[in-house]
Amino acid sequence: MDFGNGGEHRHGRVLVVGGTHGNERNGLWLLDQWRQHPGQLNRHGLALELVVGNPAAAQDNRRYLERDLNRSFSPELLSDPNAQDYELRRARELLARHGPEGHDPCLVAIDLHSTTAAMGNSLVLYNRQPATLALAAVLQRRLGLPIYLHESDLQQSGYLAACWPCSLVIEVGPVAQGLVCGTICQQSQIAVETALEALSQARAGAIPLGSELVVHRHLRSIDLPRHDDGSPAALVHPRLQDRDWRPLGAGGPLFLAMDGRVTALIPEQGEASEHFWPVFINEAAYGEKGIALSLTRREVLPVTAGWAASLTALAKRLKRDLP
Amino acid sequence: MDFGNGGEHRHGRVLVVGGTHGNERNGLWLLDQWRQHPGQLNRHGLALELVVGNPAAAQDNRRYLERDLNRSFSPELLSDPNAQDYELRRARELLARHGPEGHDPCLVAIDLHSTTAAMGNSLVLYNRQPATLALAAVLQRRLGLPIYLHESDLQQSGYLAACWPCSLVIEVGPVAQGLVCGTICQQSQIAVETALEALSQARAGAIPLGSELVVHRHLRSIDLPRHDDGSPAALVHPRLQDRDWRPLGAGGPLFLAMDGRVTALIPEQGEASEHFWPVFINEAAYGEKGIALSLTRREVLPVTAGWAASLTALAKRLKRDLP
């Protein structure tokens, strides 16, 4: 995505979004609490914009009304005058208001999600923008968070966070849709406050990032085996359930049919056959997308000087929260 | 509920219902599997009726369309000619077909549910019909299942299972709505097969029940603290989350507000103040009912000879599954 040239010297705030999916209620709960009790969130001196991503879906406790808002931020869709779903109109509105080029611009986006998969407290990145990698490196160094680098997925794109030059998705689970759960909220809040602390420190000068960033890079997603009529013919193997982020070797169990037949993991051509790291195992909302889990490859990225420089330059343009 | 007199000598089948709530998909999955692969369910020689409780809601992956089907089986609603919600029409249809007085009668109802609460593999009973208590006693003896005796709740009534003279709700969790999870299915199937085995043994003669049945008897439900506008002012305390079936003393933590304030458990007048056993802690579907958890009292019921006699008499009228 082209972030334009005009905005490179503009100042802006940090966007914190909850309820991009209206039935992921932990982020919505936190936004409500932080609005009612501003003292309950340590802003580390930064000016925030707290926004409900999909207010109509949140009202209905549904993921979305007409289409997934978090697959609606693609340039093709946004620029199509005939595409007028509620979520597309909302995506345009969010960008017009708080995009990097918006009326009231934000330079960083933190998008709060939860999942029915046992992802723990984790981060999702959609690209390798240096400021994003730098911020993720700080969170991984301080909190040990695993990172799903969800890039180069031709089937899934149009993510909200990818529209900002520095962004994080904080993804916490397992928690059912529609449910507010204390530990999920606590984990989300810790990640938000650590990100704000890092941005504040970057704003004040250099910030130590460590020497490497461990990411789990997206390879491909796998659907359940299905009958001819599209109905599932097996379920996620009980030995795989809740094993997000744990290595799974070639031949490892993926699915179990009622008659006991096991579908094993078969590497595709070109994939080295040692180990894969599955993520988003049995996320309830992904059934309709034909995704029972996604396979990743664990990779270590060396931290470059450019990452910290990029984050620092961007953080210096962050507005302060003047009391 | 009056089960009538005419049916006492009729023969009938065992009704197994999944998807009474359309987004509790483990029971739906099992029904599909058992229909496709009848050999995958040990029927113990009994004729079954496998029924999707709320097919329209299941189609939409929603709990219900117009009203909760599992609160629609009250005599007042069923007999009200002006009450024509989809779920009321479906309740009447199920009773007309497979009620104890129906065209194709069933004598026992087993209703498969799942919950976002950490209830484990458990049973819910709505009354103390002797055949129901007897069947529950066998399952508790063989599988150790805890039992929520959900009786005398003026706010919640109209349950499907309560319309049959012998019934069980098999309630398994935690699992998110909309999700099929192998271990949840396995636990449900074990409970169903054990119930069918018990009915088959009762049909063949006496069945040993043990000397006592431990139940957790419903006392009352508790809602979240709420603001004047109805929005929640606190969440389930993280120290209570997932502690279903564990004793909670007076003064124990119920809810936690963002500012750290704790709502403690205060016994009501007439309640002895030692211990309560909470169940359905933070069930996602109960928010709209104003229920954050229910309190129970653990009680030991002595098994009486009448229970086994009642179950045996009923089981002798069960049709066999002739190959």
Interface residues (C-beta under 8 A of the other chain):
Chain A: W29 D32 Q33 Q36 H37 Q40 T116 P174 V175 A176 Q177 G178 L179 V180 C181 G182 T183 C185 Q186 S231 P232 L235 V236 H237 P238 Q241 L256 M258 D259 N282 A284 A285 G287
Chain B: W29 D32 Q33 Q36 H37 Q40 T116 P174 V175 A176 Q177 G178 L179 V180 C181 G182 T183 C185 Q186 S231 P232 L235 V236 H237 P238 Q241 L256 M258 D259 N282 A284 A285 G287
